[in-house]
Each structure stands twice: as structure tokens, then as C-alpha cells.
Amino acid sequence: MKKSLAPLLFLSAAVLVLASPPAAAGLLESMPAGSDVYLAFDPGAVGMERFLEALASSPVVRDGDMEQLRGILGFDPMDWASWTGALALDPEGEIGLQIDAGEFDVTFVALYLPSSDPSAVDRFFHDVFDEADGFHGILELRRSGDHTVVLIAEDPEGAAAFDPSGPSLGDDPEFEALAGGDTDGNRLGAVYADLSTVTAGEDLRSVLITASTDEERLLLGLSARAVDPDIARLTAMLSPSPGNASFGVPGGTDGTLRLCVDMAALDSLLGESGITAEYDAEAASLGLMPAGDLLGLFSGETLLTLSASGGGYATILQIGLEDPDGAEDLLRFVKTLMDGTGGGSITGFDLAGTSCYRIDAPILPWSGTIEYGIFGGTLVLAAGCSLRDPSGSEEYGDWIADRGIGLEPDAAALLTATPGVLRWTLGNESALLRGLSGPAGSLDIVAASLEAEGDLLSLRASLVPTDGDPARLVNRILTVLAGILFR
């Protein structure tokens, strides 16, 4: 029985992967507050009809026990029109799920269906549960606005815990705090979880997963409140980029990672952890500057670029400087120190009038030598390629704008990656990467940003399809994940 219901369960699991808040005062916000997990999605926006058509030819359906499931339902489970007909669903309505776990076990599950015909819903679910072995709980139907609510509980006490007359989730302060980063566009659905009563609540208080599409991209989001003090200390270092550093992006770049760190917060964290004291003791014996002075050389802004073309990997790291002269003195001192100890692995050279250095011993598997020098107010390191002045490259802000990723360019952390970088990261044998390659529904670029304000974390992702059809990309991702999860 479990195997035959796998595709049905996947429809719910898929929405957990791709979700985003519906419009204001939508179904999610209208559900009663106080439960542990909430889900709402728009089948039309998700493209449920196209998704089921694609899923019908996947291994999860071909190799599954579809005949048994078809016998239980009385129709083809891969035909969305049959679902809407059997349940009398409004094709423009949202579907929702509310789970109350109680203190130790699930108290109730409430399924919200946009159906104006409770008798059709009642008939459908009683027929299905009559075929399900071992179900001895409570099955009731309620009305909530334009929705018929299918309430499933183990006992009458659990059913009584469902109270739609109380405050709604949209008025819950914790939900409102996380929903402040709602994405724009065509909303697909949303998942909100209160983790305070489960083990995960030791690290995170609550989580909101979001997604939407616009004319060009699929936008995903995850907002969370951290309660672990270690997480809070780390996120306190993240700072919105002031945009002071003059970073350039070389031609042929496949991936970038820009990070902005609050150097004062980093100094404090290193001091609290004891790292500063250990470093200062060792630095004093070598004649190096103390940790506070060393950190004071840097602005906190960095940019890493990667090119994965031609069968090799070229990496350039640009580090913003507060004190370029002090940083230049440090580079010269380190070379002199290495020469005096007989290390001899650092050699100097001149590049267009700029003193630069080369480490001849490979440090990274693909790097060969590493070259570095200071250009203007930026320390530049090159691995797997020749050092160059970044001022001759496209300005980072312009490069990001040209990619059309739809994310805030001044986020504390911003990552971009093309399929070339994904192949390098995930490997050519990655089932997910293979599934998203091809003429339709494939990826052109992926981007992600991370921001933090107090104990609130906000992660946003943008997936830009090569064919300009984000809806097709949504269907393809769901189909690929189905094949991976149920193969």
C-alpha cells in the first residue's frame, strides 16, 4: 500500500521543495495559528497539469504500482482533470495543509481544498480510507471560507484541537517577521514551520520556505530565526556591502562569490574564541603585526571568480583593503621572512609597474602557481591563471546586472554559478545536473544571496532558464526530483 501511494505523497513533497507565500490574505495566512507545519500552493501556478503529464513518463510512475492506486482512486492519478473533477476543485483556488504535532505525536492533519461541494470531498475520502488498511481514526469535514477542510485525527480530542475561530497565522508575530522578505511575482506556494517543539528548534525557532516565478526566472527563498548563539555570532559578521571596493570580473567567468564581513564583529569573534591570543603569541616571535592591526588592513569585502572552461579552472580572489600601504608592507615582510628562513617559495616580479609575488609550490590541486599583488585598493590573488589588474575587467555591479538574476546586489553574500561551475561542484554524473541539461527547461545561471539582521536569516535563490520559460523549469525540477527520490 505504501508503494502504491508514493506518487500521491510526492505531490505534497514536491511543493515542500518549491514554495512561496501566496498573495496577501491568502490561504496560508488565513489558517488558524498555533500549529507546527503549514503548506499552501496554487496548482495552476505550479503547473500541476503539465507536471503530472511529465511525471507520467518518469520511472517513478512506470515502475510503480499505478494499477493498484488507479483502482483505489477510480481514475488515472496522473490526470489532474480527474482530481479536480472528483473533488469538485476550483481550478483557480489554493490547496493547503496544516499539521499539528502536539507535544509528542501528531494531533491532527487538516487538508484545505478549494471545493464548493463537500459531499464530493466526503465521498472521495471515505472511499479512499475504506480501502486503506489499519485506519481507525477520525475523518471529518469542516468549512473554512471558500475551502472544504478534511480533518484527520487519531481521536476526538485531536479533532477538537482544530479551532478555526482563533487568531490566524497571518496575525502571528513570528510568521510576520519571516514573511517580511516575501518574494514578488507569480506565487507558487509556501511552507511555514514552527520548530520550537522539535529537536531542530534547538538551532532554529521557525522557518519559512518560499518560491515564485516571474517572466524570466524562478525565485526561491528561505527565512529563519536562529536561536543557537553560535549561529547568531557567525551571522553577526555578515554586513550589507557598502560597494566601496572596485572589483572587476574577467571575461569568461563562470561563477562568482562576493562576501562582505563586518571586520569589527570578526575581530570580536576571534577574540572570544581565543584565536587572537594564540595568533598574537606566535606573531610576536616572528615579528608579525598583532591580529587587530592585521584585520585593520582589510575592508571586509571580497570577490572570488571562477572560470571552468577549457578543461581547467582559473580562480581570482579580490580582497578590499582599508590600508593598501600597510598591506604592501606586509607582503614585502612575508617575502623577506620566507627568504631568511630558506623557504624560497615566494618570488617577486613586476607587472606594469606593480610589485607582485609568485608562490611556486602548488597549494590547490588545479592552481599550479599562485600570483598576487596590490592594485589600487585591492589585493588580488590568481590561481590557475596569470595575475592581472582587475581595473581592466567589467565592473562587478554591471556584470551582475547583465545576468538578470533578480537578487539584491548589495547582499552580505551573493553567489552565481553557470552549468560549468555546477558540473565542477556536483560532478558530471550528478543526476540532478543531468536532468536539468537539455534543450528545454535547462539552467542558464543559478544565483543565491544571504542576508542577516539580528537573529533573522534570509536566503534567496534565483534560477534563470535558458529558454526563458520559468514555468517549464519548475515542471522539470519537480520531475527530476521525483526520479531521484523514487528511483
C-alpha positions in Angstrom: 0.0 0.0 0.0 2.8 2.4 0.8 4.4 1.9 -2.6 1.2 2.5 -4.4 0.7 5.8 -2.7 4.2 7.0 -3.4 3.2 9.3 -6.3 0.4 10.8 -4.3 2.7 11.5 -1.4 5.2 13.0 -3.8 2.8 15.7 -5.0 2.9 17.1 -1.4 6.6 16.6 -1.0 7.3 18.4 -4.3 5.6 21.5 -3.1 7.7 21.5 0.1 10.7 21.8 -2.2 9.3 24.6 -4.4 7.2 27.0 -2.4 6.4 30.7 -1.9 3.9 32.8 0.0 0.6 33.4 -1.7 -0.8 36.9 -2.1 -1.7 38.9 1.0 -4.5 37.4 3.0 -4.2 34.1 1.0 -4.9 30.7 2.3 -1.7 30.3 4.3 -2.3 33.5 6.2 -6.0 32.5 6.9 -5.2 29.2 8.6 -5.5 29.0 12.4 -2.3 29.9 14.2 -0.6 27.6 16.8 0.2 24.5 14.7 3.6 23.2 13.7 3.6 23.0 9.9 1.7 24.9 7.2 1.7 24.5 3.5 -0.3 26.3 0.7 0.2 26.2 -3.0 -1.6 27.2 -6.2 -1.9 24.2 -8.6 -2.4 26.4 -11.6 0.7 28.5 -10.9 2.8 25.3 -10.2 1.5 23.9 -13.5 0.1 20.7 -12.0 -1.4 19.5 -15.2 1.9 19.8 -17.1 3.8 18.3 -14.2 1.7 15.2 -14.0 2.0 14.8 -17.7 5.8 14.9 -17.4 5.7 12.7 -14.4 3.7 10.0 -16.2 6.6 9.1 -18.3 9.2 9.0 -15.5 10.5 5.9 -13.7 8.5 6.8 -10.5 5.3 6.1 -12.5 6.5 3.5 -15.0 8.0 1.3 -12.3 5.3 2.0 -9.6 2.1 0.1 -8.8 -0.1 2.5 -10.7 -2.9 0.0 -11.3 -3.5 -0.5 -7.6 -3.6 3.2 -7.0 -5.9 3.7 -10.0 -8.2 1.1 -8.6 -8.4 2.8 -5.2 -9.0 6.3 -6.7 -11.2 5.2 -9.6 -9.3 7.3 -12.1 -5.9 7.9 -13.6 -3.8 9.5 -10.8 -1.6 11.2 -13.5 -4.6 13.2 -14.9 -5.1 16.4 -13.0 -8.5 17.0 -14.6 -9.7 13.8 -12.9 -8.6 15.1 -9.5 -10.4 18.4 -10.0 -13.5 16.6 -11.1 -13.6 14.0 -8.4 -13.1 16.6 -5.6 -15.0 19.5 -7.4 -12.0 21.7 -7.1 -11.9 25.3 -8.1 -9.0 25.4 -10.7 -8.0 28.9 -9.5 -8.1 28.1 -5.8 -5.2 27.2 -3.5 -4.7 23.9 -1.7 -3.3 23.8 1.8 -2.1 21.5 4.6 -1.9 22.2 8.3 -0.2 19.7 10.7 -0.4 20.0 14.5 2.2 17.7 16.1 1.2 18.4 19.7 3.9 17.6 22.4 4.7 14.1 21.4 2.7 13.0 18.4 0.5 14.3 15.5 -2.7 15.7 16.9 -4.4 16.4 13.6 -3.9 17.0 9.9 -6.1 19.4 8.1 -6.3 19.4 4.3 -7.7 22.5 2.7 -9.4 22.0 -0.7 -11.0 24.8 -2.8 -14.2 22.8 -3.3 -17.7 24.1 -3.0 -19.1 20.5 -2.9 -18.4 19.0 0.5 -20.4 15.9 -0.5 -17.9 15.1 -3.3 -15.0 15.5 -1.0 -16.6 13.4 1.7 -17.4 10.6 -0.8 -13.9 10.7 -2.2 -12.0 10.4 1.1 -14.4 7.9 2.7 -13.9 5.7 -0.4 -10.1 6.0 -0.2 -9.9 5.4 3.5 -12.2 2.4 3.3 -9.5 0.9 1.0 -6.7 1.8 3.5 -5.9 -1.0 5.9 -5.4 0.0 9.5 -7.0 3.4 9.6 -9.2 3.7 12.8 -9.0 7.5 13.4 -11.4 10.4 13.0 -12.3 11.8 9.5 -14.4 14.9 9.5 -15.3 17.7 7.1 -15.3 21.4 8.0 -15.8 24.6 6.1 -13.3 27.5 6.2 -14.1 30.4 3.9 -14.1 29.1 0.4 -12.4 25.8 1.3 -13.6 22.4 2.4 -11.3 21.2 5.2 -10.7 17.4 5.5 -9.8 16.9 9.2 -7.9 13.7 10.1 -7.2 12.9 13.8 -6.4 9.9 15.9 -9.2 10.6 18.4 -12.0 13.1 19.2 -9.6 15.2 21.4 -7.3 15.6 18.5 -10.1 16.7 16.2 -11.3 19.2 18.8 -7.8 20.8 18.8 -8.5 22.2 15.4 -10.1 25.6 16.1 -10.6 27.9 13.1 -12.2 30.6 15.3 -8.9 31.7 16.9 -6.2 34.0 15.6 -4.9 33.3 12.1 -1.4 32.6 11.0 -1.2 35.9 9.2 -1.5 37.7 12.5 1.2 35.6 14.2 4.2 37.8 15.1 6.7 35.1 14.3 5.2 34.4 10.9 5.0 38.1 10.1 8.7 38.5 11.0 9.8 35.8 8.5 7.3 36.8 5.8 8.8 40.3 5.7 11.1 39.0 2.9 8.3 37.8 0.7 9.2 37.5 -3.0 7.3 39.2 -5.8 6.0 37.6 -9.0 3.6 34.7 -9.6 3.4 32.8 -6.3 3.5 29.0 -6.3 3.1 28.1 -2.7 4.5 28.3 0.9 5.8 26.2 3.7 6.0 27.6 7.3 7.2 25.5 10.2 7.3 26.3 13.9 10.3 24.3 15.2 10.1 25.3 18.9 8.6 21.9 19.9 11.0 19.7 17.9 14.7 18.9 18.0 15.5 21.3 15.2 14.2 24.0 17.4 17.4 23.9 19.3 19.1 25.7 16.4 16.2 27.4 14.6 13.0 28.8 16.0 11.0 28.9 12.8 11.4 28.5 9.0 9.5 29.9 6.0 10.3 28.4 2.6 9.2 30.4 -0.4 9.2 30.5 -4.3 7.7 32.4 -7.1 8.2 32.9 -10.9 8.3 36.0 -13.0 8.8 36.4 -16.7 12.4 35.4 -16.6 13.3 33.3 -13.5 12.3 31.0 -10.7 12.8 32.7 -7.3 13.2 30.6 -4.1 13.6 31.8 -0.6 14.2 30.6 2.9 13.8 32.8 6.0 14.6 31.5 9.5 15.0 32.7 13.1 18.2 31.3 14.7 18.2 30.6 18.5 21.6 28.9 18.6 24.1 31.5 20.0 26.8 30.1 17.8 24.7 30.8 14.7 23.9 34.3 15.9 27.6 35.1 16.4 28.5 33.9 12.9 25.7 35.8 11.2 26.6 39.0 13.2 29.7 39.1 11.0 27.6 39.5 7.8 27.2 43.0 6.6 25.5 44.6 3.6 28.1 45.5 1.0 28.9 49.3 1.0 30.1 48.9 -2.5 33.4 50.7 -1.9 35.7 48.0 -3.4 36.4 48.3 -7.1 36.1 44.7 -8.2 36.3 43.5 -11.8 35.0 40.3 -13.4 37.4 38.8 -16.0 35.9 37.7 -19.4 34.8 34.0 -19.4 33.9 33.9 -15.8 31.5 31.1 -14.9 30.9 31.7 -11.2 31.3 34.4 -8.6 31.1 34.7 -4.8 31.1 38.1 -3.2 31.2 38.3 0.6 31.1 41.3 2.9 32.1 40.8 6.6 31.9 43.3 9.5 35.6 43.3 10.5 34.8 44.6 14.0 32.5 41.7 14.6 35.1 39.3 13.2 37.7 40.7 15.5 35.4 40.3 18.4 34.5 36.7 17.5 38.2 35.7 17.1 39.0 37.3 20.4 36.2 35.4 22.2 37.3 32.1 20.7 40.9 32.5 21.8 42.3 32.5 18.3 43.5 36.1 18.6 45.6 35.3 21.7 47.1 32.2 20.1 48.0 34.2 16.9 49.5 37.2 18.7 51.8 34.9 20.7 53.1 33.3 17.6 53.2 36.5 15.6 55.3 38.2 18.2 58.0 35.6 17.9 58.1 36.1 14.1 57.9 39.9 14.2 54.5 39.9 12.6 51.8 42.5 13.4 49.2 41.6 16.0 45.8 40.3 14.9 44.0 43.6 15.5 46.4 45.5 13.2 46.2 42.7 10.6 42.5 42.8 10.5 42.6 46.6 10.2 44.3 46.3 6.8 41.1 44.8 5.2 37.7 46.4 4.4 35.8 43.1 4.7 34.7 43.0 1.1 35.9 40.1 -1.1 35.1 38.7 -4.5 36.0 35.2 -5.8 35.7 34.5 -9.5 36.0 31.1 -11.2 36.3 30.0 -14.8 35.7 26.4 -15.5 36.2 26.4 -19.3 38.8 24.6 -21.4 39.1 21.7 -19.0 40.9 23.7 -16.4 40.0 26.0 -13.5 41.1 29.6 -13.1 40.4 31.4 -9.8 40.9 35.0 -9.0 40.3 36.3 -5.4 40.0 40.1 -4.8 40.2 41.4 -1.3 39.2 45.0 -0.4 41.8 47.0 1.6 41.5 49.7 4.2 45.2 50.3 4.3 46.9 49.4 0.9 50.3 50.7 2.1 50.2 48.7 5.2 49.2 45.6 3.2 52.1 46.2 0.8 54.5 46.4 3.7 53.1 43.1 5.0 53.6 41.3 1.6 57.2 42.5 1.5 57.8 41.5 5.1 56.4 38.0 4.5 58.7 37.5 1.4 61.7 38.7 3.4 60.8 36.4 6.2 60.5 33.4 3.9 63.8 34.3 2.2 65.5 34.4 5.6 64.2 31.1 6.6 65.3 29.4 3.4 61.8 28.7 2.2 62.5 30.3 -1.1 58.9 29.5 -2.4 58.0 33.2 -2.9 59.5 35.1 -5.9 58.9 38.7 -6.8 58.1 40.1 -10.3 56.9 43.4 -11.8 53.6 43.7 -13.6 53.0 47.1 -15.3 54.9 48.9 -12.5 53.2 47.0 -9.7 55.3 44.8 -7.4 53.8 41.3 -7.4 54.7 37.9 -6.0 54.5 34.3 -7.0 54.2 31.1 -4.9 55.8 28.4 -7.0 54.6 25.4 -5.0 51.0 24.3 -5.9 48.6 24.9 -3.0 45.4 23.9 -4.7 45.0 20.8 -6.9 44.3 22.8 -10.0 46.2 26.0 -9.2 49.8 25.4 -10.2 51.4 28.6 -9.1 49.6 31.4 -7.2 50.4 35.0 -8.1 49.3 38.0 -6.1 49.8 41.8 -5.8 48.0 45.0 -4.8 46.3 47.1 -7.5 44.8 50.3 -6.2 42.9 49.4 -3.0 42.5 45.7 -3.8 44.7 42.7 -3.0 44.4 40.3 -6.0 45.4 36.6 -5.9 45.3 34.4 -9.1 45.4 30.6 -9.1 45.4 28.6 -12.4 45.8 31.8 -14.5 48.1 34.8 -14.8 47.7 37.7 -12.4 46.0 40.8 -14.0 44.9 44.2 -12.9 41.1 44.0 -12.3 40.5 47.6 -13.3 40.6 46.4 -16.9 37.7 44.0 -16.4 34.0 44.5 -16.4 32.8 46.2 -13.1 31.2 43.6 -10.8 28.0 45.6 -10.4 27.5 45.8 -14.1 28.3 42.1 -14.6 25.6 41.1 -12.0 23.0 43.5 -13.6 23.7 41.9 -17.0 22.9 38.4 -15.7 19.3 39.3 -14.8 19.3 37.3 -11.5 16.7 39.5 -9.7 18.5 39.5 -6.4 19.8 42.4 -4.3 23.3 43.2 -5.4 24.4 44.6 -2.0 23.5 41.4 0.0 26.1 40.3 2.5 26.8 37.2 0.4 26.0 36.7 -3.3 26.8 33.6 -5.3 26.4 33.0 -9.0 27.1 29.8 -11.0 26.7 28.6 -14.6 26.3 25.0 -15.6 30.1 24.8 -16.0 30.6 25.6 -12.3 27.7 23.2 -11.3 29.5 20.4 -13.2 32.7 21.2 -11.3 30.8 21.3 -8.0 28.3 18.4 -8.4 30.2 16.3 -10.9 29.2 15.3 -14.4 27.5 12.2 -13.0 25.1 14.2 -10.9 21.5 13.0 -11.6 20.1 16.5 -10.8 22.5 18.2 -13.2 21.9 15.7 -16.0 18.1 16.1 -15.6 18.4 19.9 -15.9 20.5 19.7 -19.0 19.0 19.7 -22.5 17.1 21.9 -24.9 14.1 22.7 -22.7 13.8 23.6 -19.0 17.5 23.7 -18.5 19.5 26.2 -16.5 21.4 29.2 -17.7 22.6 30.5 -14.4 21.9 30.0 -10.7 22.3 32.7 -8.0 21.9 32.8 -4.3 22.1 35.6 -1.7 22.4 35.5 2.1 21.5 38.4 4.5 21.1 38.6 8.3 19.5 41.1 10.6 19.8 40.2 14.3 18.7 36.6 14.7 16.8 36.6 11.4 18.4 34.9 8.3 17.3 35.4 4.8 18.4 33.1 1.9 17.2 33.9 -1.6 17.9 31.9 -4.8 17.3 32.7 -8.5 17.3 30.1 -11.2 17.3 31.5 -14.8 16.3 29.1 -17.5 18.0 29.0 -20.9 14.7 29.0 -22.8 13.2 31.9 -20.8 10.3 29.8 -19.5 10.5 29.5 -15.7 7.2 27.5 -15.6 8.8 24.8 -17.7 11.8 24.9 -15.4 9.5 24.3 -12.4 8.0 21.3 -14.0 11.4 19.9 -15.0 12.8 20.3 -11.5 9.8 18.5 -9.9 10.1 15.7 -12.4 13.8 15.3 -11.9 13.4 15.3 -8.1 10.7 12.7 -8.5 13.0 10.4 -10.4 15.8 10.9 -7.9 13.6 10.4 -4.8 11.7 7.3 -6.1 14.1 5.6 -8.4 
